[in-house]
Amino acid sequence: MSTMFGATLHVAPGRSEWRGHQLLQRAGMVRQVAQGIFSYLPLGWRTVRKIQDVLRAEMTAVGGQEVSLPVVNPADLWQRSGRYFGIGPELARFADRRGRDLVLAMTHEEIVTDLARTEIASYRDLPRLVYQIQTKFRDDARPRAGLIRVREFLMKDAYSFDVDDAGLAARYDAMYRAYQRIFARCGVPVTAVASDVGMMGGHLAHEFMYLTPIGEDTLLLCDACGYAANREAAAFRKPAAPAGTSGGPVEVATPDATTIEALTAALGIPAERTAKALFVAVDRERPDGTVHAEYVVAVVRGDMELNEVKLANLVHAGEVRPMTPDEIARIGAVAGYGSPVGVAGATVVVDDLVATAPGLVAGANRAGYHLLDVVAGRDYTADHVGDIVAARAGDPCVRCGEPLRTTRGVEAGQIFKLGTRYADALGAGYLDVDGRRKPLVMGCYGIGVGRLLGCAAEEHHDGDGLRLPITIAPYQVHLCPVDASAADLADSLYRTLTDAGVEVLYDDRDERAGVKFADADVIGLPLRLTIGRRSLARGGVELRERAGGDAELVPTGDVPRAVRERIAALHRRIADRLPA
């Protein structure tokens, strides 16, 4: 340690709410360079490389072959896939000295699909699975929580190519199991939940969520049947539409009733008898680089909340934003008293619960007035009907009807069934057994390496420092002589253990015992060997596990054997918890 690059810290810089990230900084593993951009110091990089070893082993076990794809991508590939215009400023765009448009890859679907186009010709070349561990850049507007949400990051992303959906399903299931093993080997407990496909596209996705109260995602879980989904994609069992008929919309005065709460109080009706209109816009970029806004009126029942992700998916948008007051007026609506009745120049999207309602109270698009008994399909036309509301705690599970509960989590990894979305756009196909050309059927599978480290640090620490599992800890043993009388023996043990293949961090500094112990605690290697006058007077060396347990006095000559046995036992504990 006397020559180690990077110092331990008494206090972590910054104000991260993640205790694990604070300890990564205090242990001298990472340093922030800029918002959402970090450097890894030697201890941190050793752990990153160990995580990469786990990733490579599990990808190889399911047939993956490692490749390396460029971070700088030609913009035309992203234009052909549609994502160049569909993704906002988080996609870093620039031009080279010759004026050619380029992007910094935040993910590699376009590049790998274009590569498959040249390397896969026939059904005989399938299936295939490739993966890489590569730097990505996403210009996130709100990086936070240390390594959890960053702008530049290392990611393991894998891509599968199959002849049909059945082949993709088999690959998806294999990767699902591989991911469970990866997280178990790294000591990060995860819950797999159904999720939105987002900008990746496709028709099915699962997130592997590390559950923590300070996570950025809200999850809906059913303890009765095991249903689990991110709030962005969660469904619930909706009530049946009430019986009844409507005689037509009737305008009533509702002064100052600009909220559902005020409206229900004024009319003496429950919120489920009302319709709530939300005015949003989709900013779409044209091929010439200009942006135009498409206006959307979303209609949900008054007792429900809009799910913006579900809405964006229905209108094929990356995201939506609130309309400005001028935009609301432009389509003939009135904020606070709005509805789809009489609007023009907007796409109307209606929740399926509203579409089947016999008559609801909706805005009259006139200040101070609402309409009674408004019916979708009669009083206004819906351009899209679907599920666009958010599931909440207490809503009945879509599978079994039992109440859902909410919790928070962090996405540690995600897998997608992409289908032919990228193959169709980029012309990647194969000839089947009958000589007919068909598109490749794809899946993609990602794990953020730094994010995984951040989750592991959050899961494995105590009040004194980190306690990373032996599978990913930077070293296995912390060798800590505490006075000059132990120096010769410490030198000898360091050489003996290292020659035996044990990873040893040797604290050879001329420091007080208290300083060495504090640093050993904050770095938190799985095993600590302490040598000093007191231990030598008792006849040996003190061996202790960082994660707890009493210290064991080991005779000097037995130290290599005892250390190897402890290391093997720590690995067995993890192996015994691995899924099949």
N, C-alpha and C positions, 0 to 999 in steps of 0.2 A: 504493500500500500504506500510505501514511501515514495514510489515513482508513479503512482496512479494519476492519470489525468482526470481532474474533476474532484471537487470537494463536497463533503457532507455539510449540511446547513442546520443550524439550530432552529431557524424559522423559514418556512417556505415563502418565496416571493409570490405576490399576487393574492387574489382572494377567491380561489376556486372553492366551491362548496363541496367538492369531492375530496374527502380525507385521503383516499388512495392516491390521488394526483399530488396532493401536498407532500405525501411521503415519498413519491417517486422523485420529486425535486429535492427533498431533504436528503435522500439517499444518494444523490449525485448520479441519477440515471437519465434525467431529461432536463433540458433548459429551453425556455421559450425564446424564440428569435423575434417573432412578430405575432400579431393576433392570429391564432389558428395555425402557426408554423413552429415546429419544434426541432431541436437537435437532440440526438441521442448520444450520451457519453458512453465510455467503454462498458460500464456495468449495464446500462440500459440496452446497449447494442448486443451484448452477449445474450440477454434475455430475448430480445427480438429475434436473434438467430436461432435460439432454441424453439421459439414459437414457430418459426419457419420450418425447422426440422420436423416438428409435429405435423404441420400442414403438408409438407412434401411426403412424409411417410403415409399419411392417410389418403392423399390423392393418388399416390402410386398404388396403394392397395386396391383402389377401385378402377385401376386401369388408366389413370391420368398420365399424360406425357407433358413435360415442362417445356414451355416456349418463352420467348421474350418479345413483347410487342412494343412499338414506339410510343413514347409519351406525346410527341408532337404528331398530330394527324392532319392529313389534307381535309380541308373543310368540305370538299365536294362529297366525300363519303357520308358525312353527317347531313349534308343537304339532301342527298338521295334517300336517306332513312327518314327524313323529316324532323330530326331532332335539332338540327342547327337552328331552325326557326321556332321550334316548339319549346326549347329550353331558354330560360331567361339569362340574366347576367352572370349566374353562377358558372356558366360555360365560358371559359376564357378564350376569346377570339383575338387573333392578331394576324398581321401580314408580314411575310418575309421581305428581304430587300428587293425581290423581283415583283412584289405586289401580289403574290399568291396568298390566298386566304388559308389560314391554318387554325387549329384549335389545340388546346392542352387537354388531353383525354381525362375525363372524370370517370370513364369506364370504357371498355374496349369492344363492345358488340360490333360496331361498324368495321373496325380493323380486322378482327378475327373472322368475321363473315366474308370479307373480301379475300382474306387468305385462304379460307376454305373453298372459295370459288375456284381458286387456281390449283388446289391440291387434292380436291375430292372430285372424282369424275363418275364413279359407278357405285351401285349398291354394294359391290365387293369391297369398297373402301370404307364401309360403314359397319358398325358404329365407331365413332372416334370421340375421345375426351382429351382436351388439352387444358393446361392451366399455366398461370404465371404468378409471380410475386413481384409487383411492379409499383412504381410511384404514380400517384394520381393527383390531380388538382381540381378542386371544386371551390369556386370563390363564394363560399358561404357567407351570407350577410350577418349571421349571428354565431360565430364560433364560440364555444363555451365548454366548460367542464374538462379543461385540460385536453387529454388525448381522445376524449369521447366525441367531440364535434370539432373537427379541424378543417383546414383548407387544403394543405398538402398532406398526403397520407400514403402509407404502404398498404396495398391490398392483395390478397390472394383471390384472383378471380379465375374460375374455371368455366369452360364452354363445352357443351356436348352437342354432337351431331348424329342424328338418327334418320332412319328411312320413314318412320311413321310415329303416330302418337303413342302406340304401344311401346315402342322402343324408348321414347322419351320418358314414359311413365316408369319404366324399369330403371333408367338412369337416374331419374329424380328420386326414386325410393332409395337407391344405393347412396346417393349423395346426402339424403336426409339422415341415413344411419351414420355415414362418415362424419357428418357435422356433429352429431351427438357424441361420437367418440373424440373428436377434436376438442370440444369444449370440456368434456370430462377429463381428458389428459392434461389440459391446461388449468384444471381446477376451477372452472367457471360454470356454475349451475345455470342452465337455461331452460326456458319453456318455449316450445314451438307454437306459434300462433299463425292463423291465417292472416294475410296482409294484402294491402293494395299493391298492384303491380307498378303504379306510378309511371315515371318517365321511361322505364324499361320496356313497358308493353307486355304483351302475352296474355295468358288467361288463367294463371294460377301462381301464387307465391306464398311462401312461408317465411316468417322471421323467427330467428332464434333469440329470444329476449332474456337478458339478464335483469331479474326483478330487483328493483331498488326504489325506495320512496323518492329519490331525487332524479329518477329517470325522466326523459323528455317525452316518452310515448305513454298514452293511456291505453290499457288493455282491458278487455271484457272477458271474464272467465266464468265458467259454470262448474261449480264443484260437484254437481250431481252427475253430469255425463261427460265432463272433460272438454266441452267446447271452449275454444280459446281463439280470440281474434284481436288484432289491433283495432282501436276505435275507428280508424279510417275505413276499415272494411267490415266491421262487425254488423251482423244482422240480429234481429230479434223477432219474436213472434208478435205480429201486430194484431190489434183487436179487430174483430169483424165489423164491417160497416153497419151502423145502426139502420134500422128499418125506417121508412118514412118517405114522404113525397114533398115536393116543393112547388109552390104556385108561381114562382118567378121572383126575381130580385126586387126588393122594395127598399127605397132609400130612406134612411133615418138619420136624424141629427145626432152627432156624437161629439160635441165640442170637447176639446182638450183630451180626447181619447186616442193618443198617438202610440200607445203601447198596448199589448195584449192584456196586461193587468188592468189598465184603466178602462179598456173596452169591456172586459167581462164585468167589471164593477158597475159600469154605466148601464149595461143591458141586463145584468143579473143572470148571466149564462156561464156555463163552464168553458174553459179554454178549448176543450175538444170540439166545441161547436163553432170555432172560428178558423179562418184561414189566414196564414201569415205570408206576406209577399216579401221576398228579399231581392234586392236589385244589385246585380253584380255584372262585371264586364270581363271579357277575355281579350287580352291584347295579343294580337297575332301579327307576326312579322311577315311581310311580303318578300318575294325573291329579290326585290330591289333594295331591301334593307329598311323600308318605311314600315311603320306600325299602324295598324288600324284596330279599332275597338269593336268587338261584337257584344251586344247587350243581351243580358239574360235575366228573365224574371223567374225566380224559383218560388214555388208555392208549397208550403207545408202546413200541417195542422197547427193551430195555435199553441197546443201543449207539447209540441215536438221542437227539436233543434235541427237546423240544417247541418248536414255533413258536407262540407265544401269539397272534400276529395271525391265523394260519390258523385256530386254534381259535376265536377270537372271531368270525371270519366265519361259521364253521359253526353257531354258536349265536346268530347275529344280535345280537352285542353290540359295543359300542364298545371295551371293554377288559375284561380279567379281572384278578382279584386272587387271591393265595393265600388259601385257607380258614384260619380260625383253628383252633387245637386243639379248641375246643368245637364248631365247625361240623363238623370231621372226625368227631368222636365222635358227633355228632347223626345222621349218616347211617349209622352202624354200622361205620365204618372205623377203622383203627389206624395212626397215622403211623409210617413206617418199615417197616411190614409190611402196607401197604394194597394193595387191588386192588378191582376192581368186583364181585367175587364176594360176594354176600350184602348189598350196600349197598341202602339204600332212601331215597327222597326226593331222588335226584340224577339228572341227565342223564349218561348214559355215552357218551362220544365215543371212538371207536377209530380209530387209524391204519390205513390199508388194508393195510399190511404185517403188522400184528398180526392183522387180520381173516382173513387167509389162512394164518396159521401153523398147523401141525398140533398144536402143544402147547408152551406156554411156562411157565417158572417164574414164579409170581406170588405176591403176598402173601396170607396166610391171614386177614388182619384179626384176628389174634391175636398178641400180643407174643411174639416168639421163634420164629415158625413161618411157613413158606411152603408153597405148594402146587405140586407137580409136575404137568406136562401139563395146564395150563389152556387151554381152547379157547374162543375167542369164538363166540357163537351157541349153544353147548351148555351151558357153565357160567355164562354170564351173557349178558344181552341188550344189544346196542349200540343206542342211540337214533340215533346218527349214525356213519357210516363215511366216512372221507376222508383226504386227505393233511394231516396236522397236524404233520409233523416239519420241522426246519430243515435246509436244505442247508449243507454245510460244504466247506472247501477239500479237494480230492482226490476228492470225490464225482463219479461219472460224469455228464457233461452229459446232460440229458433229451433233447436232439436228436441228438447224435452219439456220446455215450459217452466222450468224452475228459475228462480230469480238469478240474474247475473250479478256479479260483483266486479268492481273496478280495482285495478292496481296500476302501478307505474313500472316502467322498464326501459331498458336501453337495447337497441338492436345491435347484437353482437355479430350477426351474420344473416344472410338472406339467400333464398334459392327461388328461381323463377322457371316456369314453363313458358318459353318465348314462342313456341310454335314456329310458324314460317314468317313471322313479322319482318325480320331482317333479311332472310333469304329472298323473300319476294321483292323487297326494296332494292337489294344489291345484286340480284341475279345469281345467287348461289344455289346450285342444284346438282342433281345426279341423274344418271340413267338407270331406270329400274330393270328388272329381269326381262321385261318385254321391250326394252329399248325406248321407253317413254321417259321424257324429262320431267322430273318432279323437284319441288323445292326441298331443301334440307330442313329438317325439323330440329329445332334448337332448344337448349336450356342453358341457363347461366347461374353461377353459384359463387357468392362473394363473402369474404370475411376480411374485415379491416384489422390489420396486424396491431397497429398502435391502439386501436379501440379495445381489442382483446386484452392487451396488456393493462389498459386502464381499468377494465372490468375486473381482471385478476387482482390488481392492487386494491381495488375497492372491496373485494370479497375477502382478501387475505391480509389483514393487518390488525394490530392491537394498539393500545395507547402509546407503545414505545416505538413502533415502526412496522415495516413490511414483514410478511411471513409467506412469501411466494412458495408455491409447491416445488418440489425437487425437480420436476420435469421442466420447469421454465426459470428457476432461480439462476442468477448469473453464475454462481459457483455452488458447489455442494457443501463445502466446509469452510468455516471461518477459523483460521488458526491464530490464536491470540495469546502470545507470551506477555506476561504482565510485569516482569522485572528482569533485570540483567542476568540473574542466575539461570533463567530458562532459555537464553538466546541460543546456546549451542544445540540443545535438544530440539528447539523449535526449527532451527536450520535443518537438522537431520531428518525430523519428521516431515518437513516440507518436501525434501528431496525424495524420501521414501514413498510418501503418499502420491506425489506427482508421477513418479516412475510407475506406480501401480495403477495409474489412470484416474485417480481421484482429482476432482477439480477443487483446488484450494486457493482461497484468498488469504494471503499471509500478511498480517498486520505487523510489519517489522519496524514501525515508527517508534521514535523515542518520545512516547507520550505516556501520561499517567494512565493507570488502569481504568479509572472512571471514564476518561475520554474514549479509550478503546472499546469499553463495554457499551457506551452510548452509541458509538458508530456501528458496532456489531448489531445492536438492537434495531437501529433504523434501517440498515441494509437488509437485515433479517434473513441471512442464509439458513438453510434447513438445519445444519449442525454446527456446533461451536466446540472447538477444542481450546481449553484454557490451561496454560502452563504457568506455574509460579512457585515461589518458595513453599507456600502452604500445600499445594497439590503434591509437589515433589516430596515434602516431608511425610505426607500420607502414603507415598509409594507409587504415584502415577500421575496421570493426566485426567482432567475433568472433561467429560463428554456430555453435552446437553443438546436436546432438540429445541429449536427456536419456538416451535408451535406448542410447547408445554411439556411437562413431565419433570421428574427429578433428575438431577445431575448424577452421572455414573462415573465413579473413579476407576479408570482403566489402567492396569499396569503398563508401563512404558513399552515393553516388548509386544503387548497385545493390541496396541493402538491401531495399526493397519487393518488387522482382522476385524476389530470391533467397528471401525468406521465403515468398512465395506459391508458388514452385516446390517448396520443401521441404514445405509444407503439402499441396500436391496429391500429392506423392510418398508422403507418409505415408498419405493416404486411399487411394491406389491399392494400397498394400501390403495394406490390410485388404480392399478390394474384390476383389482377386485371390484371396483365400482364402474368399470367400463361396460357400456351396453354391448350386447353380442353383435 
